[in-house]
C-alpha cells in the first residue's frame, strides 16, 4: 500500500489533545479530583490502612515510560504494595457513564473513572 505524503503525515501526527488528557489524568490520579474512584472488591478487602497506603502511592506515582505509557496519557500504572501487585487505570466515559467519552480532553463531556484493582482481578 502506498500513501501520498499528505496522507502519511496526517496519520503520523500525534493527537493534539494528549497534553490536556494527560493533565486531567494527572489531576485525578495525583489529587483525586476531577472524576470518580472505584476500588475493586479485592482492594477493599485489604483493609482501610492498606487502601490508604495504595492511594498515597498512586497519587505519588510518576514512573511513566514509553513501555507503560505509549500514548503519553498517564492512564495506567502498576505498583507493588503490601505484597500485592496493584494496577490502576483511568477510563473515559460520557457524562451518563453509559458510553465512552466523545472527547476525553473535554471535561464537559467526560467522566473519568480511576479503577484500582489487584492484578489477579484484571
C-alpha positions in Angstrom: 0.0 0.0 0.0 1.3 3.5 -0.8 0.4 6.7 0.8 0.7 10.2 -0.6 2.9 12.5 1.5 -0.1 14.4 2.8 -1.9 11.2 4.0 1.2 9.7 5.5 2.0 12.8 7.6 -1.6 13.2 8.7 -1.6 9.6 10.1 1.7 10.1 11.9 0.8 13.3 13.7 0.3 13.0 17.5 -3.2 13.8 18.8 -3.0 17.5 19.9 -5.5 16.7 22.8 -3.0 14.4 24.5 -1.4 17.1 26.7 -4.9 18.1 28.0 -5.9 14.4 28.6 -2.6 13.8 30.4 -3.1 16.9 32.7 -6.7 15.8 33.5 -5.5 12.3 34.3 -2.6 13.6 36.4 -5.1 15.7 38.3 -7.4 12.8 39.0 -4.6 10.4 40.0 -2.4 13.0 41.9 -5.2 15.0 43.6 -8.1 12.5 43.5 -10.3 15.3 42.0 -11.9 15.5 38.6 -13.5 12.1 38.4 -14.7 9.0 40.3 -12.6 6.4 42.1 -13.6 2.7 42.0 -11.9 0.2 44.3 -12.5 -3.5 43.4 -13.7 -5.9 46.0 -10.1 -7.4 46.3 -8.7 -4.0 47.1 -11.5 -3.2 49.5 -10.8 -6.5 51.3 -7.2 -5.5 52.1 -8.5 -3.1 54.8 -8.5 0.7 55.3 -4.8 1.1 56.2 -3.7 -0.7 53.1 -6.1 1.2 50.9 -4.8 4.5 52.3 -1.3 3.4 51.5 -2.3 2.4 48.0 -3.9 5.8 47.4 -0.8 7.6 48.7 1.4 5.6 46.4 -0.8 6.0 43.4 -1.0 9.8 44.0 2.8 9.9 44.0 3.3 7.6 41.0 5.4 9.2 38.3 7.2 6.3 36.7 5.8 6.7 33.2 7.9 5.3 30.4 7.3 4.6 26.7 6.7 1.0 27.7 4.0 1.6 30.3 2.6 4.8 28.8 2.9 4.5 25.0 0.3 7.2 24.2 1.5 9.7 26.8 -1.8 9.9 28.6 -0.7 8.8 32.1 -3.7 6.5 32.3 -2.2 3.3 33.7 0.2 2.1 36.4 1.5 -0.9 38.3 2.7 -0.9 41.9 3.8 -3.5 44.4 2.2 -2.6 47.8 2.0 -4.7 50.9 3.0 -7.8 49.0 0.3 -7.2 46.4 0.6 -6.2 42.7 -1.8 -3.3 42.3 -3.0 -2.0 38.9 -4.7 1.3 38.4 -6.2 2.7 35.2 -8.2 5.7 34.1 -11.1 5.2 31.7 -13.1 8.0 29.9 -16.9 7.7 29.9 -19.6 10.0 28.7 -21.4 12.0 31.5 -24.0 9.3 31.9 -21.3 6.6 32.4 -23.1 4.5 29.7 -20.7 5.0 26.8 -17.1 6.1 26.0 -16.4 9.8 26.1 -16.7 11.5 22.7 -13.7 13.7 23.7 -11.5 12.7 26.7 -9.9 16.2 26.6 -13.2 17.9 27.3 -14.3 17.8 30.9 -17.8 19.0 29.9 -18.5 15.7 28.1 -16.2 13.3 30.1 -16.4 11.5 33.4 -13.0 10.0 34.3 -13.0 6.8 36.4 -9.9 5.7 38.2 -10.1 2.0 38.9 -7.8 0.4 41.5 -7.5 -3.4 41.4 -5.4 -6.3 42.3 -3.5 -7.7 39.3 -5.4 -11.0 39.9 -8.7 -9.1 39.3 -7.7 -7.9 35.8 
